[in-house]
Amino acid sequence: MPTSATPTTPFSAALSRLIEARGVKKGALASKLGVRPATVSSWCSGQHRPDVRHLAGIEAFMRLDQVEARMLRDAYVEVSTTH
């Protein structure tokens, strides 16, 4: 299912693509990470980004392979250096 808002950052676009490709429910990811579903939605829309400590949890929950995890981390770093 496509996200309702168009992602606005490289990280939000990457996260949204992975969530859609994996069929991950934002609520389930939020529960696993100990955040609200609205928080995950705000990451996907580019309004906010997760704390770096959540990246490992996202990768583990979605069972990302090394290439996917690297792509997500690279997009996160790109956002960090542009804001």
Secondary structure in CASP SS format (residue, H / E / C, confidence):
PFRMAT SS
TARGET T0000
AUTHOR 0000-0000-0000
METHOD secondary structure of the structure
MODEL  1
M C 1.00
P C 1.00
T C 1.00
S C 1.00
A C 1.00
T C 1.00
P C 1.00
T C 1.00
T C 1.00
P H 1.00
F H 1.00
S H 1.00
A H 1.00
A H 1.00
L H 1.00
S H 1.00
R H 1.00
L H 1.00
I H 1.00
E H 1.00
A H 1.00
R H 1.00
G C 1.00
V C 1.00
K C 1.00
K H 1.00
G H 1.00
A H 1.00
L H 1.00
A H 1.00
S H 1.00
K H 1.00
L H 1.00
G C 1.00
V C 1.00
R C 1.00
P H 1.00
A H 1.00
T H 1.00
V H 1.00
S H 1.00
S H 1.00
W H 1.00
C H 1.00
S H 1.00
G C 1.00
Q C 1.00
H C 1.00
R C 1.00
P C 1.00
D C 1.00
V H 1.00
R H 1.00
H H 1.00
L H 1.00
A H 1.00
G H 1.00
I H 1.00
E H 1.00
A H 1.00
F H 1.00
M C 1.00
R C 1.00
L C 1.00
D C 1.00
Q H 1.00
V H 1.00
E H 1.00
A H 1.00
R H 1.00
M H 1.00
L H 1.00
R H 1.00
D H 1.00
A H 1.00
Y H 1.00
V H 1.00
E H 1.00
V H 1.00
S H 1.00
T H 1.00
T H 1.00
H C 1.00
END
